[in-house]
């Protein structure tokens, strides 16, 4: 029997509903923001000017990235959270106080929030050098090709494989990284988030290729990350997709010459 199945049904439903509810709220925000950007008036304004970065605009972009990363990554971490909760539940029954799974999730979200700030800085620089359209899509074939090729090549690197191993083996991760108490749970969330970030950070830069607010593109990357983590041959499938990304990048580079 899977370790996660030892968790009481009410706890499984509560955790799934909590993460699912936050995910739905995040996607609702993204849908509303995407609709606002695609409204005729917004498109007309966007066609006329590149956004001017100010403290307010930077804060809005950073918030958007945080919401987007949380909405994309929470579904992929659910199996890990359920296993953590099962282990924590067993520890509590044996008289060992353990922090709830939500503390673990907070640590995980903190890592992706930090990445969101870096992604905002990258977007700022791309805007500064006029490499993004007002709709937040790369208008440089060279940039798009480089990102695709980099993301494809990264699928074959030892660092990617090592990080993915930790993401695909939640039971082993818990065994190797278990720490007691609330601080320990938060640190475990940070560590798992770091491995997850190591798997996916280059993929997230592909948002600049397909469109930062392209909901179909966001969903496609989310599904790919999820399947790579949970399918029996997800790691091999990831390398196949890596080859496709390299091919697409090379094609885009050739067409852009």
Number of C-alpha atoms within 10 A of each C-alpha: 5 8 13 18 12 16 20 12 10 9 14 19 12 11 18 16 12 13 20 16 13 16 21 13 14 20 19 14 16 21 15 12 13 16 13 13 18 15 11 11 11 14 14 12 14 17 12 10 10 16 16 10 13 9 8 9 12 17 14 13 20 22 16 20 24 23 22 22 21 22 26 23 22 19 18 21 20 17 19 23 24 23 22 25 26 21 21 21 22 15 14 13 9 9 9 12 14 19 18 17 23 18 19 26 23 16 23 28 20 18 19 24 20 13 20 23 18 14 20 20 15 14 21 18 13 17 19 14 9 14 20 22 19 19 20 22 19 23 16 16 18 19 19 26 24 19 23 27 22 19 24 25 17 21 26 17 11 10 14 20 16 13 18 22 18 20 26 20 14 19 18 13 18 17 10 10 14 15 15 16 15 17 14 18 27 24 21 24 26 21 19 26 24 19 21 26 22 17 24 20 16 18 20 21 19 22 20 24 23 17 18 22 23 19 15 11 16 21 14 13 18 21 16 16 21 19 17 22 24 15 12 11 11 18 21 14 16 19 18 14 16 21 18 15 21 21 16 17 24 18 12 19 19 12 11 12 7
